Amino acid sequence: MSQTPLKEDDFIHSEKFLHELMTRQLKLSISCAGAFLVLLFGLPLLNFFAPAFMAQRVGGFTLTWLILGVLFFPYVWIIARVFITRSMALEEEEVHHAAKGNKRQS
């Protein structure tokens, strides 16, 4: 199975295009991972440094259990949704940018 050679003006499949897209997606991944890690490490730290605050009752739960048992999963879903929608938008933006660049070169 042989691969067809790339045209000179095929920017979408070029190394530069893929590198730019991967760099932007890496920044997005790091920011989403950071948002996740804030909660993951923030909850134990709050329990350690502010136990009285975290023991407050909210809606029948202590604040710790409200965050851990009720709010944790929606928070993760929101992070995942932001990542997916922003990642798709980055790809579409790069393709649009590449298409504009190819039209200018022609």
C-alpha positions in Angstrom: 0.0 0.0 0.0 1.7 3.2 -1.2 1.0 6.6 0.1 0.3 9.4 -2.3 2.8 12.2 -2.1 1.7 15.5 -0.6 1.2 18.5 -2.8 3.4 21.5 -2.1 0.3 23.6 -1.2 -1.3 20.9 1.1 -0.8 22.9 4.3 -3.4 20.9 6.3 -1.2 17.8 6.2 2.1 19.7 6.7 4.3 19.4 9.7 3.9 23.1 10.5 0.1 22.8 10.6 0.2 19.7 12.8 2.8 21.2 15.1 0.8 24.4 15.6 -2.4 22.4 16.3 -0.6 20.0 18.7 0.9 23.0 20.6 -2.4 24.7 21.0 -4.1 21.4 22.1 -1.2 20.8 24.6 -1.9 24.2 26.2 -5.6 23.3 26.4 -4.8 20.0 28.0 -2.5 21.5 30.6 -5.1 24.1 31.5 -7.9 21.4 31.9 -5.5 19.2 33.9 -4.7 22.2 36.1 -8.4 22.8 36.8 -8.8 19.2 37.7 -5.7 19.2 40.0 -6.9 22.3 41.8 -9.9 20.4 43.1 -8.1 17.1 43.5 -5.4 18.6 45.7 -7.4 21.6 47.0 -10.0 19.5 48.8 -7.5 17.6 51.1 -5.6 20.8 51.7 -8.7 22.6 52.7 -9.6 19.7 55.0 -6.2 19.9 56.6 -5.9 23.7 56.9 -9.5 24.6 57.5 -11.2 21.6 59.1 -13.9 23.7 60.9 -14.8 25.5 57.7 -15.1 22.2 55.8 -17.2 20.6 58.6 -20.0 23.1 58.0 -23.3 21.6 57.0 -24.7 22.6 53.6 -27.9 20.9 52.5 -27.5 18.0 55.0 -23.9 17.3 54.0 -20.7 18.5 55.4 -19.0 20.8 52.9 -16.3 18.2 52.3 -18.9 15.5 51.3 -20.9 18.0 49.3 -17.8 18.8 47.2 -16.5 15.2 47.0 -19.8 13.3 46.7 -22.0 15.6 44.8 -20.1 18.4 43.0 -17.0 16.5 42.0 -18.5 14.6 39.1 -20.3 17.5 37.5 -17.1 19.5 37.8 -15.2 16.8 35.9 -17.9 16.6 33.3 -17.7 20.4 32.8 -13.9 20.2 32.4 -14.3 17.3 29.9 -17.0 19.3 27.9 -14.8 22.4 27.8 -11.9 20.3 26.6 -13.8 18.6 23.9 -15.6 21.7 22.5 -12.5 23.8 22.7 -10.4 21.1 21.1 -12.8 20.8 18.2 -12.9 24.6 17.8 -9.1 24.7 17.7 -9.1 22.1 14.9 -11.8 24.0 12.9 -10.0 27.3 13.4 -6.7 25.8 12.2 -8.4 24.3 9.1 -10.1 27.6 8.4 -6.8 29.4 8.8 -5.0 26.8 6.5 -7.7 27.2 3.9 -7.3 30.9 3.9 -3.6 30.6 3.6 -3.9 28.2 0.6 -6.2 30.6 -1.2 -3.7 33.4 -0.8 -0.9 31.3 -2.1 -2.8 30.3 -5.3 
